[in-house]
Structures are given as C-alpha cells and as structure tokens.
C-alpha cells in the first residue's frame, strides 16, 4: 500500500484539531518527541482516517478515528463504515503495549476455531477465521460484531472486531495502525462525506450546540438539540447506553427549565430505571443533581434539599480524592481531545458544562459534579431561609476553581451571582453591586450577548435599586431586557425575573401621565413570556426560518451574530489607549448594526410571521390606534413581585399593579379548575370566593374605569397560569353569603361575562398584526376533522407505530407512547350533524382523518371554518416533542398534527375551532398524555393556527356536558352568521348562564376565542 496525498488545507485543519486535543496547555503532560500515548512512534501519531479497501462482500470500507472518545489507558477507537451504512459495521481499538490489558474487555468472549455455540468450524469457516477470532456472546447480536483480529508493533497493540465479512478489512486496519503496513489515509473531504461519519458529526454538532445554548440559558433551543441527538443515538448506534442516558439527562433539565415538568419527570424516571444496568455511578450522581434542580424549578424545596444533601457515590468521591492528590503533586489530569477543545476554549463561545460529557475524565467530572451540587444546595437553603447557604457556596467556589480553566465558567458566574444576592439580602447592597459588576465584566468578555449576561444584568439592577441608584438600575434592566428580546433562541423573560423592573417603571409611569415611563413599561411588559410559551415560539420560529424566507432570515441571524462579535471586540479593547483603533471598532459595530436593521426589514417583508414571533410587542401608539371604541385591550402578568398589567381604552394607556403574585395566581387558578368539572353526583361547587379574589388581582384597578368608559369588549392577553382560566368565569362582586353557594344556583352571580364579551390575544404584537392584516378570500364552507380512529394498545398496532417512529428518527419506545391510555380509547363525541348546518359542511373522520391527509389537502386553504374534534397534547420530550393534535394513523405520518406542521398549512380560515382538547388533564388526576390546555398550549397550537393564516381560534379549556356543549356550539354558529364571533359566543354562553341548571361555569365557561373575532362568519357572502 502507498500513502495517498491529502489536500494541504484540509490536512492542516485536521492536524490542528488533533494537536489541540493532545497538547493541552496546563491540562495534561506528555513527553516531548513521542507519538501516541507517550510511546516512541515512527508514524508521528495516529492517522485520522484510513481507506481499508473492500470487505468480503465487495463493499468499500473506511475507518475513522473517534476524536470525541478517549479510552482508559490512553487508548483510541476507530469506527469502520462500509458501503452506504450509517451504522458502524466494526470497531478497531488501539493502545500502548503497556495497556494491552485494556483489550480484554473489547475481545471478551472471543475464541479461535469454534463458533458462537461452540461448534467446531468447517474447513471454509476456518479459512475465513484464519488469523482471526470468532466472538460469541450477547454483544455480537446487539452490535453486529462476531469476528476479531489482533496485531502489534511500534509500541502499540490493536484489535478489530466486526461482521464476518470485515475480516480482510480488519486485518488491513490493525496492521496499518500499528505500523506493520503502509496506511492509505483519507482526505478530510473524503472523511466528511461518509454516511456514518455524517451521522456522528451531526450528533456531535447537536451536543456541542445544545451545551452552548444551555450555558447561555437558551433552554428551548438546547432541548431541541439534545432531543435530536438522542434520536440519532437511538436510530443509528444503539451501543452506547451511557452516552444516551447522559444526553437524555441534559434534555430533561432543559425541559424542566422551560416549566415542562411532566416531560422532564418522565425522562428523569426513565433514566433512573436504566441506571442499574449501566454500571456508571457518576450518572446516578448527575441524575440526583438534575432532579434536585427540577424539584427546585417546581418549588418542591424540601424534596430538593434532601436530594442536594444526599451522599455521592464512592466512585465520584474517590475520583475527587484522586484528582486533589494529583493536583497537590503538580500533575494534571488528562482529558479527552474534545473536552480539551472546550477547556482551551479554541471556540471561545462554546463553553459547555463539561461534567455533562460522558467521555470526560472522572476527576474533573466529579469535581464539577460536587461543585454544582453545592451550588444547588446553597440556592435551596437561601430560598428556604435556612443557615448554611454561604458555606455551601464557598464549597462550590472551591470545587469549580480547582477544575481546569474554562471547565465551567457558567457555574462560576452563577456562584458569584448567588454570593452577591445573599450579601444583598443581608443589607450589603454596595458590596453586592461591586461583586455583580465584577462577575458581569468577566462573563461579558466571554459572551456579551447571552441570556446569562441578561440574568446577571437583572441581578445587578436589583442590587442597584436596593442601593438607591434607581437610574443605574433602570439602565441595567433596560440592557438586560434588550438581550432577553433579541438573543437567538430567547423569546422573552420569565415573569418572576421581570417583576422588579416592572415595579420601578409602574411607579414612574403613575396613571400613564409620564409617557416615557409608560412606553418603557409596555415595552418591558411585552418581553414577559411564560417559559413553555417561549418554547413553543422557539419551535415555531425555527420551522419558519427554514421555509420560503430562509435566505432573509439566515441573513438576519448572521447579522445578529456579526453584531455580537463586533460588540465583543469593542468591549475587549475598550480600555485601549489607541484612539484610532477604538474609533475603528465603534464604526465597525455601527455599520454592522445598520446591516442588521436592513436585514430585519427584509425579513419582515419576506416572512412577516417569523418577525411577528421574534418581535412580539407593539407600541403604545399602535395599540391606541388599533383598539376600537367600546373595546379595551388588557395585558396582565403575575410575577414574584406582584401583578402587573396595562389597559388601553378610550385613547389612553393605563399601567397598573396589584398584589397578586405568581404563586398566589397559580394556587387560585388550580383551585378554580378543580371546581370546573363534574362528578357522578353532578358538578362540584364553584369556588366563587376565589373567582372574586382572582378578579380583584387581575382587573381590580381598571374595571370601574373601563365600565365608566363604556367598554363592552375586553381583549385579554394573559401570561402564565392565567392563560388556563377563562376570564369570563371570574366574579366581580361576592354574593351576600360570601360565596358559599349552599343553594348551588349560580344564575345571579356577577360573572365578568355579564359585563364584557371576551377576546384573547397571545400578545400585543399579535393583536395589532392580526387586526391590520387584510382578510383573505376563503370561498369554501366548514370542514370538521374528527373524531379520529383512536390509537390501540394491541401489539400489532404498537409494532406498526414503533416502525413509524424509528423511520422518523425517534426512539423505538415511542411506539408505546399511547399504550395504556384508556382515555384515548374512549370515543369522542362528534360535532352533531345539525351544528353549523347553514354552512357547506364536510366531515373528515375515522381513518380518513390523518396528519398527512390534512397537510396534503389543497382545499384546506379555501375553508372559512375548520373544526378539530380530537385530543390535544403538550408533549413528552422525545415522542411528542411539541403541542400537537391527535389524528388517525395512516399509511404515512405519525398520527400527530404538530404546532410546526400547522405553520405549513397556509390556511385563510376566519375561524379554527379546537373542540375536546382537554379530555385528560393530568393536573386533575386523570391519566394520560393529553396536557392542560393552558397558556403554553395557547401559545403553541393556537399561535400556530393564527400564524398559518387563521383570523381567530375558538378553543375549549375543558370538555363540558355534552348537552351544554351542543347548545353552545349550535347557538354560536347560528348567531355568528350575522354577528361578530365574540358576541355570538357571549350570547350563547349567556343563554346557559341564565338557567339555574346550567349557570355553573362548568357548562358555559370553557370556551375562549383568540385572535380577530370582531367580524361575522358570513361577512363575505
């Protein structure tokens, strides 16, 4: 064999990558003048990739080195890909000869001269196995490996193991690697085109990007990356359960950080069930850390503290001890080449939490694990007002500082932030300000435009406000919210993080007379978004970014990244004495900012839906102009600092604050939802007192003013848990008995529905954009989709669905996602034949109602009304990854119409009616995957329908009594032919509200109309 020349530029890039992994500055020690593993080598190092020639099946085979994996004993691994296979057909491992014992596990069970069952081989089989080994054992069936060869030379020992047809390939490979044959090396371009390598690289890119996004607090996008990485792992390799579990934990934590608790818990439980079979103790410690954070996110502080104080495994404790001993001896730990890239920050902005890397050396991983848990414990103790938070933070600081530079800068920043906030709580506001400024300067030098930067700025604003530096606080908050609104993958700031800024602004704005403060308040408020809603918008935006306007959106994103880079360079050299250099940097940043504005304008023209997603707000002038006489637009969010909102009516903007906190709002909504259902003996007594308390906390400051101004239609834009409670069911005045309602007659209760007709809006920007968008012509009538043929729990159905899931790149276990869900097997009540009889009505149900049939139906864009009678889901992380509607399972597709697929529908309907979406609300004890149809759902499915072209969406928060539902829908469709939809809905609800037997909100209140509902359905006829 001869060595094939490589392209010089490609060769340089590959060589640098290898050297960066093995020549760590300050991270590992290798003797000079040696090759691989410190062993003298004439080859000067291991090749990146080899052409191994043809297998016995005449398939061309190549071996590629796994730079993301370093084995114990300084070993290395090659994966062998043949033909068009994306799965490795074989593996080669190589070690220094003093580590030859490491091959024992790799060759475990391999024997010479007999087959797997012990049968003596015949002459032909012996010829095949000559010089090789046959390898019995369970791993052969799982990993397609049953032939092995071994070779040694040049201070190295190597073995290959794979399919029988790979025997000649393996022989050539191990000989070339140890220097007993001339290697035929591949060029970088040849390597990059191999199917199996592409799959590995795709997964690696997703993992790196997921870690980067996670470290920058872009949880929605990180979750998407980790989910896709797991899918690749399941669909392609299947032989590395530790890596799969590691990525699954990363995904679980990101889902929890978005408030998607049920999905996160499922993944955590699944991983915990697998741990005994993995034999990897550090994964158990990581699971405890992540579950503690998950419980902290949920507010279960006592349980979180118990986990945070649980002992570490002996493996982790021993690794930390060894690591500390090595440090004291002046010798540094060796880490994998890929981890070396991160530690050395060769790509300075890609600095993930390294202990999330299953290939990281135990000492470093264990040290970061312990430091992270100490930080978690400190956070919990601080929230609970218990002693020990300061000591826990000190331990966390020491642990992280002991790790190699750059290992976990995100954690160091969070530790410093928490130390400053504890000082602030103790009244040392000036010290807190100084410490936060120092931490911020350090982190901003790494990533000036990240969500962690925004969080640190918010904390600095809080400390500055406490120190009496209000103007400085407002400036810090202003910069933070600018980042929350503009960083890629961010769709705003959570309500609890926004409260203190809104409090400062509402005090300055007063009753709206301070126009500048009022405008800033509205802008800040419109950046507030509940985490699950942000996740839904992130998915929708990602989908839109790949559609027809992908070029314009990509240019916009590129301009944003370029501006971030220019601002970072400007910040890094801000202290330079070279005035000309500073001027050049400023001019460059200004020029790129102009490019960004131009790109924004182009993207807005090319894809207004995308820009509507990423620019959610609307100006005060836009709102005043859009709100019509007799209407009021009210936006409200409950935060940890109280409730904040603003009302636009009668040509004025009125900011306001209430005492309703986010936790109190969630409790009230939960209490009310529990009384909005029926039992065998009838309805549950409605929580009238809580309905009045919630009314006061949301509308109390502006209700009388709106009534006095003649407001009859209230457009409501809620945030968080309030999105799952129809405002029509709130109570403006308590009855004489204080709301005990012993007689169960609700016909005289002062429901808010008696004062207003309601329309809901996802955001101010959506409200303004929908009102201003010209209505499209939809000459068709009304199409009813559903009910679908329900999924089955039978083995044939599950096997069929499993195959469909695997083909789509999802885990095989997704085939059982509907199994055992009894509520899904029960038939749904179809839309009665007499409902909407005056429309040209078409019904698509049973086996005809499939996701692919809907997406491929060209007539759907002509329909004036679309009705979906089916179940709605929020997701489980892997199988149902976003808000979706259940359909029948057809010959193609996955029986789910997802929020991002809806964006492709190109509809022009005046109304989309989502009926029977909340039939299995897990929060009320029902079993099943169908989730609470709350604010997150409204920002998922509903937003998608609106952005796909629907003018309005009529959704149900729960499934009411069949007779009441029939009466409401009949009257609604009858009246909507001649009256605006929101008035038709109000009248239909009022007809039940006035009757003592149906006045309970359970019967009439589940319906809410979102979007532009101020016109009749027959306006075009």
N, C-alpha and C positions, 0 to 999 in steps of 0.2 A: 504494500500500500504506500501511497505517497500523500504528503500533506497538501491539501488544496489551498491555494492562496485565498485570502479574505480581503474584502473591501476595507481599505485603510481607515476610513472614517468610522465605519461600523465597528471595526476592531478596537479602535480607541475607546469607544463608548463602553463596550463590554469589559475591556480590561480595567477601566476606571471603576466600574461597578464592583468587580471582584476585589480590587485593591482596597476600595473603601470598606468592604466588608471585613477584610482580614487585617488591615493595618490601622487599627483604632488608636487614635491619639488619646492616651490616658485611659484606655478601656481594656486592652489586653497586651500581653508581651509575647513577641515571637523573636527567635534568634535571627540575626541577620545572615543572609547568604544561604538560606534554606528554602526549600519549596513547601509543598503541602504539609501541614501539621508539624512543622519544625524538623522534618526528616529531609536529609540531603536528597535532592532530586535533579536529574539532568533535564527534566522536561520544563523546569521553571514554574511549575504549578499545574493544576488540573485543567483540562480543556472545558470550555463552556458547553459545547455540543458536538456530537460525533455522528457521522454517517456510518451506519453499521452494515450497509448492504442489504441483501434480500434475505427474508426468512425462508423456511422450508415451504411456505405457502406462496412464495414469489411476491411477497409484499415488501416494499421498501421500508426499512426501519431506521429510526434515529433515536439517539439518546440525548437528553437534555438535563443539565445539572440543576438541581433544586436549590437556588440561592436563598430561598425563604426557609430552608430547613438545614440545621446543622445537628449532627448526631453526636451522642456522647462519645468521648474518646477522639474528638476532632475528626469524626467521620463525615463523609459526604454521600449524597444519594443522587442517582440519575433515574429518570423515568424513561421508559422505552415506548415509543409510539410507532405503530406500523400502519401503513396504508392511510386510510381516512379515519381511523379510530380516534375518538376523543378520550377514551379511557386508556390508561397505561396498560399495555399488554405484558409488561415485565418491569422489573426494577433491578438496578445494579447499586451495590453499596461498596465503598472503599474506605479503608482505614490504614493508619500507620501500622507496621507489622507488630509493634509492641501492644497494639489494641486489637489484635486479631480475635481475642475472646468475644469482642462485641458482635462478631458474625454468628455466634452460636444461636442467638435468638432469631436472626434472619434466616438461618438454614435449619431451624428446628424441625425435626421430623424427616429430614431428607436422608434417603438411603441409596445405596448403589446396588443395582442388579435385581431389584424387585419393584412391583408396582404398589399403588396405594394400599391395596388389600393384602399385600404380602406375597402375591402370586409371582412365581419366577418368570422373568421376561423371556419371550421367544427370541430367535436369532435377529429378526428385523428390529424388534424393540431394543435389543441390546445394542445393535449398531447405532440406533438413534441416541441411546443413553450413554454411548461410549464417551468416556471422559466427562460424563455429567452425572447428576444425581436426580432420582425421582423423589418427589416430596409429598408424602401422604399428610393427612391432617385436614382439619376443618378449614384452615385458611386457604387451601387450594381452591375449594369451591367458591369461596367468597371473593377471592382476589385474582382468580384465573391464573394461579401460579402452580405448576407441578413439575417443572424441570429446573435444575440449578447447575451452575458451573462455578469453578473457583480457580483463581490464578494469583501468582505473587511475583514481585520483582521490584527493584528500585526502592526498597524500603517500604513498599506498600503491599497490601493484600486486598483482593477484590473478589466479589462474588456476584453472580447474576441469577435471577430466578424469575421464571415466567412460563408462558404457554409452551407446550412441546415443540411447536413449530419454530420457536425462538432459539432453539439450541445453537445453530450456527451463528446467529446474531449475538447471542450472549458470549460465545467463545471469542468472537472478534472484539466485543466491547471490553471485557475484563482484561484481555491481553493488551489492548491499546491504552487503557487507563493506567496500567502498572508499568508501561514502557516496554513490553515484550513484542509489540507490533507497532508499526507506524500509524498514528491516528489520521483519519480523514475528517478534518474539522469542518463544521458548517459555518457559513457566514451568518451574520446577525439577521439579515433579511430572510434567509432560509429557515432559521430557527423560529422567527416570529410568525411564519406562515403555517406552521404545523398545527393541525386541529387540536391536538391535546394540549400543546403549549398555549394556544389561544385561550382555551378554557381555563388553564391555570392562571394565566396572566389576567384574564377577566376577573377571576375571583380575587386575585391579589390586589388589583386596582380597586375593587369594591371594598375590600377590607381596609386598605390604606385610606381611601376616601371616607369610609364610614368612621374610622378613628379620628380623622382630621375634623370632620363635621361634628362628631361627638365632643371633641375637645373644645370646639368653638360654640358648643351649645345649640347646634342646628340639628335637633333631635329627630325631626320628621324626615329629613333627607338622610340622616345617618341610619335610621331604622330601615328605610327603603334599601340602602346599600347592603346592610347586614342580611336582610331577608333574601336578597338576590344571591348573596354569597353562599348562604345556606342552601339555597335551591341548586346552585352549581355543585356544591359538595354532595348533596343527595343524588343529583341526577347524573353525575359523572364519575366520581371516585369511589365513594362508599366505603373506603377502607381506613378512614381516619376519624373515628367517632369522637376522639378528644378534640380535634380541631372543630368539628361540627358543634359540639357542646359549647366550646369556647365562644364561637360566633353567635350561637343561639342566646347565650347569656348577654352578650353585647346588645343584641336585638331586644331582649326582654327589658333591659334597663332603659333603652331609648323609648320603648313603648310606654313604660311607666312614667318617664319624664314628660311625656305628652298627655298624661292623665288617662291613658288607655290601660286601665288597671286589670280588667278581666283578661285581656290578651297577654299582658305581661305575666300575670299569675299562672296562666296555662303553660307558658314556656318555662317558667321557673320550676313548676311542678314536674313537667316532663323531663327536664334536665336532672332534677334531683332523683327521679326514678331510675335514670340511667347510670348514675354515679357508681353504684356498687359493681357494675360490670366494666367500668373503665379503669379502675385501679389507679386513679390520679387524684391524690389528696388535695393538691393545690386548687383543683377545680371546685372541690367542696368548700374551701375557704373563700374562693371568689364568689361562689353562689351565696354564701352567708353574707358577704359584703353587699352584694347586689340586692338580695332580699331585704336586708336592713334598709337600704336606700328606698326600695319600693314601699316598704311599710312607712317610712318617713314621708314619702310622697303622699301616701294615703291618709296620713295623720294618725296612724296607729303607733304612737310614740313609745308606749310601754313595751309592746312586742318588738319594736325596732331596737330598743335599748337592750333587751335580752339577747338578741342576736349579735349586736355590736360588742357585747361583753362576753360572748361565748369563746371558749379556748380555740386556738388554732391547732391544726393537725401537727403531729410530730414531724411530718415531712417539711412543712413550712417553717416550723420553729428551728429545726436542725439546719435548714438552708440559710436562715438568717444568721444563726450562730457561726456557720462556716464562712459566710460572707464577711461577718465582722472580724473573724480571725484573719482572713486573707487580707482585709484592709489594714489591720494592725501590723501585718507583716510586710506591708508595702507592695503586695502583689494584687493585681486587679483581675477581676473575673472576665473570662472570655464569654462573649455573647455572639449570637448568630449574625451573619452578614447583613441580613435585612434589618435586624434590630440595630446594628451598627450604623446603618444609614440614618436611622431615626435619631440615635443618640448623638451622632456627629452633626445632625441637622443639615445633611447635604441638601435636602429640600427643606429649608428652614421653616416653612409654614406647615409642613406635615409632621407634627409632633404629637403622636397619639399617646394615650395612656398605655405605657409599654407592658404593664403586667397583664393586659388583655391579650397578649401574644402567647399562644401556646408553645411556641418554639423558643421563648426567651429562657436564658439560663436561670436555674432555680433560685440562686441567691438574690439576684436583682428583682426577680418577680416577687419573691417572698417579702423582700424589704418594702416594695411599693404596696403590696397587699396589706402589710401591717400598718403602714403609714396611712393608707386610705381608710382602714377600719377605725383608726384612732381619730381621724377627721370626722367620720360619720358619728362616732360616739360623742365627740365634742359638740357637734351640731344638735344631737338629740338632747344631751344634758342641758345645753343652753336654752333650747325651746321649752324644756320641762322645768326650767328654773332650778336645776339641781347643781350641787357642787361637783367639781372635777373637770369642767369643760376646759379650763385654762391648762390644766395638766395634760389632758388628752391632746390638746392642740400642740403643746410643747413636744410630746412624744411623736406626733405626726410630723412635725417640722424636722426633728432629728432624723427620723427614718428616711424621709424624702431627700434630705440634704446628703445622706450617706450614699444614695444611689448615683450612678454615673451622671455627669452633666447632661441635661436635656431629657432625662428619663421621663419626668412627669411635671413639666412646668405648669400645666393647668392645675395640678393639685397643690403645688407650692403657692400659686396665686390664690386659690380658694382658702388655703390655710391662713395666709396673711390677711385675707379679707375677713375671715371669721374672727381672727385675733383683734382686728380693728373694731369690728362691730361689738365684740364683748367689752372692749375699752369704752366704746360709745355708750353702751348700756350702763356702765359704771360711772358715767358722767364725765369721762375724759374725752370730750369731743375734739379738742385741739390735737391731742395725740392720735386720735382716730383719723382725723383729716390728714395729718402728716404721713401716717403709715399707708393709708389708701393711695395717696398721691405717689408714694414711692413704688408700691406694688403696680399701680396703673402704668407708671412710666416704664417699668421693666416689661410688663406684658405687652404694652402697646408697641414697644420696639420689636416684639415678635410678630404680633398680629394687630395692626391698628384698627382693622375693620372686622371685628368678630363679635359674636354675641357675648362672649366672656368679657370683652372690653366694655360692652354696653352695661353688663351687670356691675362691673367694678365702678363705672361712672355713676350708676344709680346709687350704689352704696356711698360713694363719695358725696353725692348730692345730699343724701340723708344726713351724713355727718356734718356737712357744711351748714345745713339748715339748723341742726341742733346747736351749732356753734354761733348761730345768729348771723351767718353770712348768706342771707337769702338770695341775693343777686348771683353769687357764685354758685349756690345750689341750683338755681334755675338754669344757669348756663351748663352745668354738668348734666342735669336731667335732659336738657334740650339736645345735647350731643348724644347722650345715650339713646334717646328715643329716635334720633335720626338714624342711628345704627340699627335699632330694632326694626325700623321701617324699610331699610334699604339693603341689609346684608342678604346675600343669596341664601335662600332656604328659610329665611325668617319671615313670618307673616304677622309680626307684631309682638307685643309684650303681654305677659300674663297679667290678669287683673291685680293680683296681690303685689306684683312688682311695681305697678303703676300708681298705687293709691297715694303715696306721699307726694308725688309730683302733682297729681290732680288736686290734692288738698291745698298745696301752695297756690295753684292757679285759680281755684274757685274762690279763694279768699280775695285775691286781687281783682277777679272779674266782678265780684259783687253780684248785682242783679243783671249784669250784662252791660252796664254803662261804661266799663273800661273795655273798649273794643279790642285793643291789642291783646289783653289778657284773655278775653273771651275767645278770640280767634285761636290763640295758642292752646287754650283748654280744649277746644273742639278738635284741633289737630292731634293733640296728645291722646284725647279720648278715642279717636278713630284708630289709633295704633294699638288699642287694647283688644286682645283676642284670646279666647279660651284655647288652651293647648291642643285639644282634639280638633277644634275647628281649624287651627293653624295647620295641623297635619293634613286635613282634607284639602285645604287650599294648596299646600305644597305639592300634593299628588296631582291635583288638577293643573297647576301651573307647569309641572314637569311634563304632563301629557300635551298641553297646548304648545309648549316650547318645541315639540318635535313635529308639529303639524305644519300647515301650509306656510306659516310665517317663521319657520325655524331659522332662516337666514337672518332676518331682522332681530329676532330675539337673541340669537347667538351673538350677533354684533353688539347688542345692548349688554349682554352678560360679559363679553370680552372687554367692553369699555369700562364696565364697573370694576373688573379685576385690574385693568390697567390703572385706573384712578387710585385703587387701593395701593398698588405698588408705588405709584408716584408719591402718594401721601406718606407712605412708609419711608421712602428715601428722604423726603423732605424732613420728616421727624428725626431720622437718624443723624442728619447733618445740620440740625437746627442750631447747634452751638458752634458751627464753624466760623472761623474769622475771615473766611474768603467770601466777601460780599457778592462778588460776581457769581460764584458757584451757587450761593443761596438764591440769588435772583433767577438764575437759570432753572433751578429746581422748582421755584414758585411758578415761573412761566410755563414749565412743562406740565405741572399739575393743573394749572388754569386751562391750558389747551386741551388736555385730556377731559377735563370737566365739560368743556364745550362740546367735545365729541360725544360724551355721554348724553348730554341734553339732546343733541341731534339724533342719536340712536334711539333715545326714548321716544322722540316724536315719530320717527319712522316705525317703530314697533307699535305705537299706539294706532297709527293708521292701518298697519298691516294686520294686526291682531288685537283689536280692542278688548276681546275677552281676557287675554293674558294681562293686559295693562290694568284692566278692572280688578283682577285678582291681586296684582302686586301693588297697586295704588288704590287702597280701599277707601280713602277719605274723600270728603267733599268740603269745599269752602263754605263759610257762613253765608256768603252772597249766593252761592249755588243753591243752598238749602232754602233760604228765604225766597228765592225766585221760583223754586220747584214746588214748595208747599202751597197748595191752593186755599182759597177762603173756605172756612169751615173745617179745615184739616189742621192737625198738629203732628209734627214728627218728634218722637221722644226716643232718645238713646239712653240706656242705663246699664251700669255695671256695678256689681257689689265687689268690693275689694277688702283686703285685711284692714284697711284704714277707714272703712265705711262705704256707703253707697254714693256713686257719682253719676250724674247724667246731665243732659241738657234738653230743653224743649224748644222747638221752633214753631211759632204760630203767630198769626196776626202781624206778620212783618217784623218780628223780634226774635232774638235768641236769648234764652234764659238758662244759664248754668245753675246747677243746684247740687246740694249734698244732703244725704240722710245718714242716720246712724246704722243702717243695715250693713253688716259685714258679710263677707263671702261665706263664712262658716254658718252664720245665722240664716242667710238666704238658703243655703243648701239644706239645712235642717227643716226650714219651713216648707220648702218645695217637696222634700221627701215625705213630710207629714201629710201634706195635702194630697200627694199622689197616692198614698196608701188608702185614702178615703174615696178615691175616684175609681172604684171597681165594685163589682157585685160579688155576692156570695150566694150560697144555695138558698139562704133565707131572704135575700134581697140586697139592697145597696147598703154600704157602710155609711154611718152618719158622717156628713161632710164637716170638715174642720173649719167652720165659719170664722171662729176667732183668729185662727192662723191666717185665713184668707184676708181678713181685715188687717192684720199686722203686716202681711206682705204688701198689701196695697199702700199702707202708710209709708213703708220703707222704700217703695219704688215711685209712687205717683203723688205722695202726700204733699210735697212742697208746691206742686204746679197744678194739681187737679182743679182747685177752685178758680184759679186764673184762667185755665183753659175753658172751663164751663162758662165763666163770665164773658169770655171772648166768642162764645157761640161755636166752639169746636164740637163737631159731630162725628168726625172720622179721625181715629188715632192710629198713626203709623208707628209701630213699636219695633225698635231694634235692640234686643236684649243681648247680654253676654253671659256665658257660663250656665249655671244650673237654671237660671230664669228662663232659658230657652226651652225648657221642658215643661213649663207651666203656662197654659193659655191664660193671658191676662184678662180675658172676658169673665173668667170664673172668680176673680178677686172681688172682695166685698168692700164697698165704700163706707157703710155705716153698720155698726153692730145692732142686732135686734134687741128688744127690751130684756130678753133673758140672757143677754151676753153671748149668745151664740151656742147655747147648749142644745137647741133644736130638739126638744123632747118629743114634739109632735111630728117631726120629720116632714113638715110641709115647708118647702123652700120657695114657694111661688111668690112670696112677698119679700124675699131677701133682696137687699140693694146690691145686686151684682153689677160690676162695672160694665157688663154688656148692656145694661139698661141705659147707660149714658153715651156709649160710643159704639160705632161699627169699627172693627179692628182689621188692620192690615199689618203683617210683619215684614220686616226688611232685614236681610243679612248684614247690611252696613249702610252708612250714609251714601257712600260712593255707588253701591248697587242700586239704591233707591233713586238717586239722581240720574244715573245712566239709563236705567230701565224706563223712567218717565220720558227721557229725551230721545230714546231710540224709536225710530219710526216702525209702526206695526207692519209686519209682513203679511202678504196675502196668503190665506190658507183656505182654499175653496172647499176642502173636504169637510166631513162631518165629525163624528165622535167614534173613536176606536177604544174598545175595552180589552185590555190584556189580562188574562187570568180568569179564574184561578189556574195555577199550573198543575201538572201531574206531580204529586209530592215525591221527594226522594225516598228511596226504600232502604230498609236495614237488612235486606237479604244479601247473601254472599255474591250472587251473580251481579247485582246492581253495584255493590261496593267494589268488586273487582273491575267492572267496567269503568267506574268513576276513578279508581286508582290509576288505571292505564291512562285515562284522560289527564289526570293531574301530572303524572310523570312526563307525559308528552309535552305538557305546558311548562316543564321545568320546575314543578313543585314537588314536595316530598310525597312518597307513596302513601304515607299515613293519612294524607288529605282525602284519600278515598273513603275514610270513615268519619269525615267531619260532620255528616248529618246522622250517622248511626246512633240509634237510641234516643233520638229527639222525638218523643211521642207527639209533642205539639205540632211538629211539622207533618205528621202523618194524617192528622185530623183534617177533614175537608174544610176549606174556607167557603164562606157564604158568597156566592157570585153576586154581581150587581144585578138587581132584579130587572126582568125584561121590560117592565113598564117605566123604569127610570130613564130619563132623557129620551123619551120616545119621540119627541118632536125633532130630534136630530137624525141625520142619516147615520145610523148606528151600525157598527161592525164589531163582532166579538171574535177574539183570537184567544182560545183557551186550551187546556189539556196539553196534548203532545205537540200542538201547533205553536204553543207559546214558549219559544226557546230564545235564548240570548242572541244566537246567530240570526234567527228569523227576524228579530227586531232590528238588528244592526244592518241587515241586508235588505230591509223593506224600503223601496224607493218612495212609497206613498206616505210614509210616516211624516215627512216634512210638509204634507198638504193638510194634515188633520188639524181641525180647530180645537179639539179636546182629546186628550189621551188619558185613559184611566188604567191604573195598575192595581189589580186585586191580588195581593201576594204578601209574603213576609219580607221584612227589611232586616238587614244585618249591619253591624258595625265592623266586625272582623275578629280574627283570632291571631293575627300576626303572620302566619305562614300561608294558610289555605285561603282564607277570606281576608285579603290584605287591606281592604278599604270598604267604605259604605257601599252596599250592594243590594239589589232586589233579586229574590229567588225566581227562577224560571224553571221550566221543564228541561230535562236533559235530552238534547237532540243528538244527531249523528256527529256534530261538532260542538265546540264550545265547552263551557264549564258550569252551565246552569245558573250563572250569576251575571246579572247586568250591573257592572260596576260603575262607580261615580265617574271614573275617567273614560269608560266606554260611552257613557251617556253624552260626554262632551263631543263625541264624533257623530251624533245623531242628526245634527243640522235640522232642528225642528223649528216650526213657526207657530206653535200652538198658543192660543190665548190662555189655555188652562191645562195643567197636568194635575190629575187627581190621584194621590197616593193613598189608596184605601187598604185598611187592615195591615198596617206596617208594624204595629207594636203588639203582636199577639203573644209574645213570650218574654216579657220584660224580666230579665234576671234579677234586677234590683228589688223586685217584689216577690221573690221566692220562686218564680217559675223556672223550670229547667229548659235550657236551650241556648242557642247561639244568638237568636234574634235579640238585639240590644235595645236599650232605652232609646226611644226616638226623641232625643233631646237636642240641645243647641248644637252639639257636634254633628248629629245627623242632619240637622237643618243646614249646616254649613258644608255638608258633603253631598248627599243626594239632591237636596233642593237647590243648592248653588249650581250644581252641575246642570240640572234641567234649565235653570234660568240662564246660565251662560251658554247653553246649547241653543237658546232662542225662545224658550217659553216665556210668556209675559207674566204668568202667575202660576203658583203651585198651591194646591189645596191638600194639606197633609192632616193626618189623624195622629194624635198623641196616644190614644188607646182605642181599643175596639169596644164600642158601646153595645148596648142591647140591640139585637137585630131589628126589632120593630122601630126603635127610635132612629137607628141609622138609616133605615129605609125611608122614614118620614122626612128626615133632614135632607137626604140626597134628592128625593123626589121634589120637595118644595124648592130646594136650591136650584136645580136645573130648570125647573119650571119658571121661577122668577128671574133667573139670570138671562133669559131670552129678552127681557125688557128692562132690566135694572142692572146697575153695576154689581159685579160679583160680590164685593164685600157687603153691600146692602142686602143682597139676596141671601147671603149666609146669615147675616144678623136677623133677618126676618124669619128664616127657617128655624134658627135657634130660639127666637122669642116665642114661636108657636108652642114649643115644648116647655119653655121656661114658665109660661103662664098656667100650665096644668099641674096640679098638685102631685099627680102620679109620675110626671116626667120632669119636674122642676129641679131635681137633684142634678148638679153639673155633670155627673157621670153620663147622663143621657145626651146632653146637648153641647157640652163644652169641649170635646176632644178636637174639634175642627179648627184649623187656623189657615188663613190664606196669606201667602207670601208673594211679594212682587208687586206688579202693577195690576191691581184688581178693580180699578175705578171705571171700567167700561163693561158694557153688556156683551154676552157671548154672541149675540146676533147682530152686532153693530155693523157687520159687513154685508149682511143680506139685504 
